[in-house]
């Protein structure tokens, strides 16, 4: 199964290291802890305001969120990194993007957290682990 190859061992560690590195500026600007960063990069639901703001910052860093607008192309680019070996699952990315595109919230941290969990939940529901 492709997912086992992608989500275990060295490849998973590389993905986590990339996510961790991209969130360093977010971590510093928000005063987040290493535990907050690990919580988010491991695709867990944000539990507090700092983690929600970290999710928002992550969505911006990964090109999934521009201002208050969900970027379907940015989401597709990130999601397809995880499933690149399984072309059959790439159609799910568009389905999840369509679901998440409808989310709106005036509070940017809440928006980021809601979009983040929409993406994570939508992909997991379709058998794709992050």
KAGILIN-V155638 format. One record per residue. N is the residue number from 1. RES is the residue in one small letter. OMEGA is omega in radians with two decimals (999 if undefined). NEAR is the number of other ideal C-beta (glycine too) atoms within 12 Angstrom. Layout:
# KAGILIN-V155638
N,RES,OMEGA,NEAR
N,RES,OMEGA,NEAR
This chain:
# KAGILIN-V155638
1,x,-3.06,14
2,x,-3.10,20
3,x,-3.14,23
4,x,3.12,14
5,x,-3.05,17
6,x,-2.98,25
7,x,3.04,27
8,x,3.00,16
9,x,-3.01,12
10,x,-3.12,12
11,x,3.12,20
12,x,3.13,23
13,x,3.09,16
14,x,3.11,17
15,x,3.13,28
16,x,3.13,24
17,x,3.10,17
18,x,3.12,20
19,x,-3.13,32
20,x,-3.13,26
21,x,-3.13,18
22,x,-3.10,25
23,x,-3.11,35
24,x,3.11,21
25,x,3.11,17
26,x,-3.12,32
27,x,-3.10,29
28,x,-3.09,15
29,x,-3.12,16
30,x,-3.05,28
31,x,3.14,16
32,x,3.11,32
33,x,3.04,17
34,x,3.14,16
35,x,3.09,17
36,x,3.14,30
37,x,-3.14,33
38,x,3.13,20
39,x,-3.10,28
40,x,-3.08,42
41,x,3.08,36
42,x,3.03,24
43,x,3.05,29
44,x,3.12,24
45,x,3.11,20
46,x,-3.06,34
47,x,-3.10,16
48,x,-3.07,20
49,x,-3.13,20
50,x,3.13,26
51,x,3.08,35
52,x,3.11,33
53,x,3.07,30
54,x,3.08,43
55,x,3.09,45
56,x,-3.14,38
57,x,3.12,37
58,x,-3.14,45
59,x,3.08,43
60,x,-3.11,31
61,x,-3.10,30
62,x,3.09,36
63,x,-3.12,21
64,x,-3.08,37
65,x,3.06,36
66,x,-3.04,21
67,x,3.09,15
68,x,-3.06,22
69,x,3.07,23
70,x,-3.13,34
71,x,-3.09,24
72,x,3.14,27
73,x,3.10,20
74,x,3.10,27
75,x,-3.13,37
76,x,3.13,30
77,x,-3.13,19
78,x,-3.09,36
79,x,-3.11,38
80,x,3.01,26
81,x,-3.10,25
82,x,-3.04,39
83,x,-3.00,30
84,x,3.14,22
85,x,-3.09,19
86,x,-3.08,24
87,x,3.14,12
88,x,-3.09,16
89,x,-3.09,25
90,x,3.11,24
91,x,3.14,18
92,x,-3.12,27
93,x,3.13,33
94,x,3.11,21
95,x,3.14,23
96,x,3.13,39
97,x,3.11,30
98,x,3.12,19
99,x,-3.03,25
100,x,-3.09,34
101,x,-3.08,26
102,x,-3.06,16
103,x,3.11,30
104,x,3.10,18
105,x,3.12,22
106,x,-3.14,11
107,x,-3.05,16
108,x,3.12,26
109,x,3.09,30
110,x,3.10,23
111,x,3.13,31
112,x,-3.14,39
113,x,-3.14,35
114,x,3.11,32
115,x,3.13,42
116,x,-3.12,43
117,x,3.05,32
118,x,-3.14,32
119,x,-3.12,43
120,x,-3.11,34
121,x,-3.14,23
122,x,3.12,30
123,x,3.13,35
124,x,-3.14,22
125,x,-3.13,16
126,x,3.06,26
127,x,-3.13,20
128,x,3.14,34
129,x,3.13,26
130,x,999,32
